[in-house]
Amino acid sequence: MKTTPLFYRRFRELYFVLSAVAPACLVASACAFSATNPWNQKQVIQPAALANQLKNSSEKPLLLQVGFERLYAQGHIPGSKYCGPARNADGIARLKTCLQGVSHSRAIVLYCGCCPWQECPNIRPAFEAVKEMGFTNVKVVYMPENFGKDWAAKGYPVAAGE
């Protein structure tokens, strides 16, 4: 009768536990993502994908910067429009003004980049307001740290000034 060394038995036990737990962790993280953010994963665009789209596509989305004016003046994605910080009612009103006359099916990309993604006071209220207005093709740019690190430092195009 052949016996299995203790190491291999422990390895199989650990493998069994991990294979049972891993799918549950993936489901939990997906639920946490959707519970804390008003968008789904298809409504998030990575900076590299947006830079590529802007460079290679003839159909450009309407780019709206929903952060702070000083940051926009220092540097922003070329072709984007400053629409004010969406963290308060005045900012949301300005965002609504920016969208007057825009087709509800137009591709819109929102970004802020003021601070780390999970702490941003502007991107979530902006997204919610645009969706509540009836726009159907809205995305947000994922900037985990800020505009400087996640866009400018990676060599993507930057415009300065108003």
Disulfide bonds with the S-S distance in Angstrom:
Cys83-Cys98 2.39
